[in-house]
Amino acid sequence: MAETARAPLATAGITHQRVVFPEGLALDCGVVLRPLVVAYRTYGRLNDAKSNAILICHALTGDQYVAETHPVTGKPGWWTSMVGPGLPVDTDRFFVICANVLGGCMGSSGPREEMTDAEGRPQGRPWGMQFPPVTIRDMVRAQAKLLDRLGVPKLFSVIGGSMGGMQVLEWAALHPDRVFSAIPIATATHHSAQNIAFHEIGRQAINADPDFHGGEYWKHGVVPARGLAVARMTAHITYLSEEALTRKFGRRLRTGPMLTFSNDLFEVESYLQHQGSSFVQRFDANSYLSITRAMDYFDLAAEHGGSVAAAFRNTPVRFCVISFSSDWLFPTAMSREIVRALNAVAANVSFVEITSDKGHDAFLLDEPDLFRTVSGFLAGAAERWR
């Protein structure tokens, strides 16, 4: 388990590429967040026709560092298997954009950033728990402002998995005139009760950490490392399948082949503890609370009179919906609901369920069928985009 951290997060002091919108953003909760700050990264070059832009939407614990060395961990970006020269999202052909989501902790407006008043004046302290509630729709509106600033009138495609997939669906519903194609991967139109329940366990673990201090842990020179690590461990279990856990760890002990009843540690326990302890060095606990709530709030049908189909009525967007056979966090049945809604309004949609034993995290891993599906869909869409 992670020890109490008495030093700032490793993210402190890092300068991110970002833009500031002094006018701010009107949030769904009724608050105008002023100013709005959006941190982002781009890869490739926008062509003269401004027709080759692809927006990548990251998942819950991701960020804008998609296809380069991460400035905090020193590890490769989170989707270097998908985005880069010669890869399915080919940066030799496409201008790829990824923004840190609203509420994040890698440079965009969020709980770690300096609090401002209603007029946008700095208050000399982080937002912390006073950062206003945000939604997936708010995240998309912030991204749209970024695209305006970058001079991108329309996206060739918007792509994302998990929470990123929720943003993809919201993009297609909110800005159908700005999206030619959409690839929502391992996602759903709403969070299930089970998913909300898992998130609540994580949130309660953070709140129960003595170092949380009501979200004002920075005042005490600590971070709620134990609680945040438990939240990450709990969530990470949902990202994997039973088959993947059994294949990788089984019931093997770190301490040897025989059970001694003295400091025995199963390999799966060690793995989860490593996931938890490494996570607290790159992520903010208040951001975790904010973003998990945004996922829980997401309900595309509720935004459109109780009908998912109504969200896509008369849509010109071309869709490729992708799921994984062993994903129990966002099972294939949830992707089929998306497809049925799109079919109900005669939208252009293809659907692929990829056979994999890697669980929800398969979209981040080496899955050749995923790469072929994305490559093929983008190639076909490009033929029709011309």
C-alpha positions as CSV (number, residue, x, y, z in Angstrom):
1,M,0.0,0.0,0.0
2,A,1.2,3.5,-0.8
3,E,2.8,5.4,2.1
4,T,1.6,8.8,3.1
5,A,3.0,11.3,0.6
6,R,4.4,14.5,2.2
7,A,5.7,16.0,-1.0
8,P,3.9,17.6,-3.9
9,L,2.7,15.4,-6.7
10,A,5.3,14.7,-9.4
11,T,3.1,16.8,-11.8
12,A,3.9,20.0,-9.8
13,G,6.0,22.4,-11.7
14,I,5.4,20.9,-15.2
15,T,4.6,23.4,-17.9
16,H,1.8,22.2,-20.2
17,Q,0.9,23.4,-23.6
18,R,-2.4,25.2,-23.0
19,V,-4.7,28.0,-24.0
20,V,-6.7,30.4,-21.8
21,F,-10.2,31.6,-22.6
22,P,-10.8,34.7,-20.4
23,E,-14.6,34.6,-21.2
24,G,-14.8,31.2,-19.5
25,L,-17.3,28.4,-20.0
26,A,-20.9,28.2,-18.9
27,L,-21.2,24.8,-17.2
28,D,-24.3,22.5,-17.0
29,C,-24.4,23.1,-13.2
30,G,-25.1,26.8,-13.8
31,V,-21.7,28.1,-12.9
32,V,-19.6,30.2,-15.4
33,L,-16.0,28.9,-15.0
34,R,-13.9,31.9,-15.7
35,P,-11.3,31.7,-17.1
36,L,-11.3,28.4,-18.9
37,V,-7.9,26.7,-19.3
38,V,-7.5,23.8,-21.7
39,A,-4.2,21.9,-21.9
40,Y,-3.5,19.9,-25.0
41,R,-1.1,18.2,-27.3
42,T,-1.0,17.9,-31.1
43,Y,0.7,15.5,-33.5
44,G,1.2,15.8,-37.2
45,R,0.2,18.9,-39.3
46,L,-3.1,20.4,-40.2
47,N,-3.4,20.4,-44.0
48,D,-4.2,23.5,-46.0
49,A,-7.8,22.4,-46.4
50,K,-8.1,21.8,-42.7
51,S,-9.7,18.5,-43.4
52,N,-7.4,16.0,-41.7
53,A,-8.0,16.7,-38.0
54,I,-8.7,13.9,-35.6
55,L,-9.6,14.4,-31.9
56,I,-8.6,11.8,-29.5
57,C,-10.6,11.7,-26.3
58,H,-8.9,10.2,-23.3
59,A,-10.3,7.9,-20.6
60,L,-10.7,8.6,-16.8
61,T,-7.1,8.4,-15.8
62,G,-5.5,9.4,-19.1
63,D,-4.4,12.8,-20.3
64,Q,-3.2,14.7,-23.4
65,Y,0.1,12.8,-23.7
66,V,-1.1,10.3,-26.2
67,A,1.9,9.6,-28.4
68,E,5.0,10.8,-26.7
69,T,7.0,10.3,-23.5
70,H,4.9,11.2,-20.5
71,P,6.5,14.2,-18.7
72,V,5.7,12.7,-15.2
73,T,6.2,9.0,-15.6
74,G,8.9,9.0,-18.3
75,K,6.9,6.1,-19.9
76,P,5.5,6.1,-23.5
77,G,2.2,7.8,-24.1
78,W,-1.0,5.9,-23.3
79,W,-1.9,5.2,-26.9
80,T,1.4,4.8,-28.7
81,S,0.1,1.5,-30.2
82,M,-2.6,3.4,-32.0
83,V,-1.3,6.9,-32.7
84,G,1.9,7.7,-34.6
85,P,3.6,7.5,-38.0
86,G,2.3,4.5,-40.0
87,L,-0.1,3.5,-37.2
88,P,-3.9,3.3,-37.5
89,V,-4.2,6.9,-36.6
90,D,-1.3,7.9,-38.8
91,T,0.3,11.2,-37.8
92,D,1.9,11.4,-41.2
93,R,-1.6,11.8,-42.6
94,F,-3.7,13.3,-39.8
95,F,-3.5,16.2,-37.5
96,V,-4.2,14.6,-34.1
97,I,-5.4,16.6,-31.1
98,C,-5.9,15.5,-27.5
99,A,-7.0,17.8,-24.7
100,N,-6.7,17.1,-20.9
101,V,-10.4,17.0,-19.9
102,L,-12.1,19.7,-17.8
103,G,-11.6,18.7,-14.2
104,G,-8.3,16.9,-15.0
105,C,-5.0,17.4,-13.3
106,M,-2.6,17.9,-16.2
107,G,-3.0,21.6,-16.9
108,S,-6.7,22.0,-17.8
109,S,-9.1,23.8,-15.4
110,G,-9.6,21.5,-12.5
111,P,-9.4,21.1,-8.7
112,R,-5.6,21.5,-8.7
113,E,-5.6,24.8,-10.6
114,E,-5.9,28.2,-8.9
115,M,-9.4,29.1,-7.7
116,T,-11.1,32.2,-9.3
117,D,-14.1,34.2,-8.3
118,A,-17.1,34.9,-10.6
119,E,-15.1,37.6,-12.4
120,G,-12.1,35.3,-13.0
121,R,-9.9,36.9,-10.4
122,P,-7.4,34.6,-8.7
123,Q,-8.1,33.7,-5.1
124,G,-4.6,32.5,-4.2
125,R,-5.5,28.9,-3.5
126,P,-6.4,25.7,-5.4
127,W,-10.1,25.0,-6.2
128,G,-10.0,21.7,-4.3
129,M,-13.5,20.4,-3.5
130,Q,-15.0,23.8,-4.4
131,F,-14.3,23.2,-8.1
132,P,-17.8,23.2,-9.7
133,P,-19.3,19.9,-10.9
134,V,-18.6,19.2,-14.5
135,T,-20.2,16.9,-17.1
136,I,-19.1,15.0,-20.2
137,R,-21.0,17.7,-22.2
138,D,-19.0,20.4,-20.4
139,M,-15.8,18.6,-21.4
140,V,-16.9,18.5,-25.1
141,R,-17.8,22.2,-25.0
142,A,-14.3,23.0,-23.7
143,Q,-12.7,20.9,-26.5
144,A,-14.9,22.7,-29.1
145,K,-13.5,26.0,-27.9
146,L,-10.0,24.6,-28.3
147,L,-10.7,23.5,-31.9
148,D,-12.0,27.0,-32.6
149,R,-8.7,28.4,-31.3
150,L,-6.7,25.9,-33.4
151,G,-8.6,26.8,-36.5
152,V,-10.3,23.4,-37.0
153,P,-13.8,23.9,-38.3
154,K,-14.6,20.3,-38.6
155,L,-13.1,17.0,-37.5
156,F,-12.5,14.2,-39.9
157,S,-12.9,11.8,-36.9
158,V,-13.3,11.8,-33.1
159,I,-12.1,8.7,-31.4
160,G,-12.0,7.5,-27.8
161,G,-12.5,4.5,-25.4
162,S,-14.4,4.2,-22.1
163,M,-14.9,7.8,-20.8
164,G,-13.3,8.9,-24.1
165,G,-16.1,7.0,-25.9
166,M,-18.7,8.9,-23.9
167,Q,-17.1,12.1,-25.2
168,V,-17.2,10.8,-28.7
169,L,-20.9,10.1,-28.4
170,E,-21.5,13.6,-26.9
171,W,-19.5,15.1,-29.7
172,A,-21.7,13.4,-32.3
173,A,-24.9,14.4,-30.5
174,L,-23.9,18.0,-29.6
175,H,-21.9,19.0,-32.7
176,P,-22.9,16.7,-35.6
177,D,-22.1,19.4,-38.1
178,R,-18.5,19.4,-36.9
179,V,-17.9,15.6,-37.0
180,F,-17.5,13.5,-40.1
181,S,-16.9,10.2,-38.4
182,A,-16.9,8.8,-34.9
183,I,-15.3,5.8,-33.3
184,P,-16.7,5.1,-29.8
185,I,-14.8,2.2,-28.2
186,A,-15.8,0.1,-25.2
187,T,-18.3,2.6,-23.9
188,A,-22.0,3.3,-23.3
189,T,-24.6,6.0,-23.4
190,H,-24.8,6.0,-19.6
191,H,-23.0,4.6,-16.6
192,S,-24.7,1.5,-15.1
193,A,-25.6,1.2,-11.4
194,Q,-22.8,-1.3,-11.0
195,N,-20.3,1.1,-12.5
196,I,-21.5,4.0,-10.2
197,A,-21.2,1.6,-7.3
198,F,-17.5,0.8,-8.0
199,H,-16.8,4.6,-8.4
200,E,-18.4,5.2,-5.0
201,I,-16.2,2.7,-3.3
202,G,-13.2,4.6,-4.7
203,R,-14.6,8.0,-3.6
204,Q,-15.3,6.7,-0.1
205,A,-11.8,5.3,0.2
206,I,-10.4,8.8,-0.7
207,N,-12.7,10.6,1.7
208,A,-11.8,8.1,4.5
209,D,-8.1,8.7,4.2
210,P,-6.9,10.8,7.2
211,D,-4.7,12.8,4.9
212,F,-7.7,13.9,2.7
213,H,-8.6,16.8,5.1
214,G,-11.8,17.5,3.4
215,G,-10.1,18.0,0.1
216,E,-7.6,20.6,1.4
217,Y,-4.7,18.2,1.8
218,W,-2.3,20.7,0.2
219,K,-2.6,22.9,3.3
220,H,-1.0,20.1,5.3
221,G,1.7,19.1,2.9
222,V,0.3,15.7,2.2
223,V,-1.8,13.8,-0.4
224,P,-4.4,11.1,0.5
225,A,-2.1,8.4,-1.0
226,R,-3.7,5.5,0.7
227,G,-7.2,6.3,-0.3
228,L,-6.4,7.2,-3.8
229,A,-4.3,4.0,-4.2
230,V,-7.3,1.9,-3.0
231,A,-9.6,3.8,-5.5
232,R,-7.2,3.0,-8.3
233,M,-6.8,-0.7,-7.2
234,T,-10.6,-1.1,-7.1
235,A,-11.1,0.5,-10.5
236,H,-8.2,-1.4,-12.1
237,I,-9.9,-4.7,-11.2
238,T,-12.9,-3.7,-13.3
239,Y,-10.6,-2.9,-16.3
240,L,-9.4,-6.5,-16.5
241,S,-11.1,-9.8,-17.1
242,E,-11.0,-12.9,-14.9
243,E,-9.2,-14.7,-17.8
244,A,-6.5,-12.0,-18.0
245,L,-6.0,-12.0,-14.2
246,T,-5.7,-15.8,-14.2
247,R,-3.3,-15.8,-17.2
248,K,-1.1,-13.1,-15.7
249,F,-1.1,-14.1,-12.1
250,G,-3.2,-17.1,-11.2
251,R,-2.7,-18.0,-7.5
252,R,1.1,-17.6,-7.7
253,L,2.9,-16.3,-4.6
254,R,5.6,-13.7,-4.7
255,T,7.2,-15.4,-1.6
256,G,7.8,-18.8,-3.2
257,P,5.8,-21.9,-4.2
258,M,4.7,-22.9,-0.8
259,L,2.3,-21.1,1.6
260,T,4.1,-20.2,4.8
261,F,1.5,-18.0,6.5
262,S,4.2,-15.4,7.1
263,N,4.3,-12.3,4.9
264,D,2.8,-14.2,2.0
265,L,1.9,-12.0,-1.0
266,F,0.0,-13.2,-4.0
267,E,1.4,-11.8,-7.3
268,V,-2.0,-10.3,-8.1
269,E,-1.8,-8.4,-4.8
270,S,1.6,-7.1,-5.6
271,Y,0.5,-6.0,-9.0
272,L,-2.5,-4.1,-7.7
273,Q,-0.4,-2.4,-5.0
274,H,2.1,-1.3,-7.7
275,Q,-0.8,0.1,-9.7
276,G,-2.1,2.1,-6.7
277,S,1.3,3.4,-5.5
278,S,2.4,4.6,-9.0
279,F,-1.0,6.2,-9.7
280,V,-0.8,8.6,-6.7
281,Q,2.4,10.1,-8.1
282,R,0.6,11.3,-11.3
283,F,-3.0,11.9,-10.4
284,D,-4.9,14.3,-8.1
285,A,-7.4,12.9,-5.6
286,N,-9.9,15.8,-6.1
287,S,-9.7,15.4,-9.8
288,Y,-10.5,11.7,-9.4
289,L,-13.6,12.7,-7.4
290,S,-14.6,15.3,-10.1
291,I,-14.1,13.1,-13.1
292,T,-15.7,9.9,-11.7
293,R,-18.8,12.0,-10.9
294,A,-18.8,13.3,-14.5
295,M,-18.9,9.8,-15.8
296,D,-21.7,8.9,-13.4
297,Y,-23.8,11.9,-14.4
298,F,-23.5,11.0,-18.1
299,D,-26.8,9.9,-19.6
300,L,-27.3,10.7,-23.3
301,A,-30.9,9.6,-23.3
302,A,-31.8,11.9,-20.4
303,E,-30.2,14.8,-22.4
304,H,-32.6,14.1,-25.3
305,G,-36.0,13.5,-23.8
306,G,-35.3,9.9,-22.7
307,S,-34.3,8.7,-26.1
308,V,-30.8,7.8,-27.3
309,A,-32.1,7.7,-30.9
310,A,-33.3,11.3,-30.6
311,A,-29.7,12.3,-29.8
312,F,-28.7,11.2,-33.3
313,R,-31.8,12.0,-35.4
314,N,-30.8,13.1,-38.9
315,T,-27.1,12.8,-38.0
316,P,-24.7,13.0,-40.9
317,V,-21.9,11.3,-38.8
318,R,-20.5,8.0,-39.9
319,F,-20.1,5.7,-36.8
320,C,-17.9,2.7,-36.1
321,V,-18.9,1.2,-32.7
322,I,-16.4,-1.3,-31.1
323,S,-16.7,-3.5,-28.1
324,F,-14.6,-6.4,-26.6
325,S,-16.0,-9.8,-25.8
326,S,-14.5,-10.0,-22.2
327,D,-15.3,-6.4,-21.2
328,W,-17.6,-6.6,-18.2
329,L,-17.3,-2.9,-17.3
330,F,-18.8,-1.8,-20.6
331,P,-20.1,-5.1,-22.0
332,T,-21.0,-5.6,-25.7
333,A,-24.7,-5.3,-24.8
334,M,-24.1,-1.6,-24.1
335,S,-22.5,-1.1,-27.5
336,R,-25.4,-2.9,-29.1
337,E,-27.8,-0.4,-27.5
338,I,-25.8,2.4,-29.2
339,V,-26.1,0.6,-32.5
340,R,-29.8,-0.1,-32.2
341,A,-30.4,3.6,-31.5
342,L,-28.4,4.6,-34.5
343,N,-30.2,2.0,-36.7
344,A,-33.5,3.4,-35.5
345,V,-32.7,6.8,-37.1
346,A,-31.1,5.2,-40.2
347,A,-27.6,6.5,-39.3
348,N,-24.5,5.2,-41.1
349,V,-23.1,2.7,-38.5
350,S,-20.9,-0.3,-38.5
351,F,-20.3,-2.5,-35.4
352,V,-17.5,-4.8,-34.4
353,E,-17.2,-7.0,-31.3
354,I,-13.6,-8.0,-31.0
355,T,-12.8,-11.3,-29.4
356,S,-10.3,-10.7,-26.6
357,D,-9.7,-12.1,-23.1
358,K,-8.1,-8.8,-21.9
359,G,-11.2,-7.1,-20.6
360,H,-12.0,-3.4,-20.8
361,D,-8.4,-2.4,-21.0
362,A,-8.1,-4.2,-24.4
363,F,-8.5,-0.9,-26.2
364,L,-5.2,0.3,-24.7
365,L,-3.3,-2.9,-25.4
366,D,-1.9,-4.8,-28.4
367,E,-5.0,-5.9,-30.1
368,P,-4.4,-6.4,-33.9
369,D,-8.1,-6.7,-34.6
370,L,-8.7,-3.3,-33.1
371,F,-5.9,-1.8,-35.1
372,R,-7.3,-3.4,-38.3
373,T,-10.8,-2.2,-37.6
374,V,-9.8,1.4,-36.9
375,S,-7.4,1.5,-39.9
376,G,-10.0,0.1,-42.2
377,F,-12.8,2.4,-41.0
378,L,-10.6,5.5,-41.3
379,A,-9.5,4.5,-44.8
380,G,-13.1,4.0,-45.9
381,A,-14.2,7.2,-44.4
382,A,-11.4,9.1,-46.1
383,E,-12.6,7.8,-49.5
384,R,-16.0,9.4,-48.8
385,W,-14.7,12.5,-47.2
386,R,-12.9,13.6,-50.4
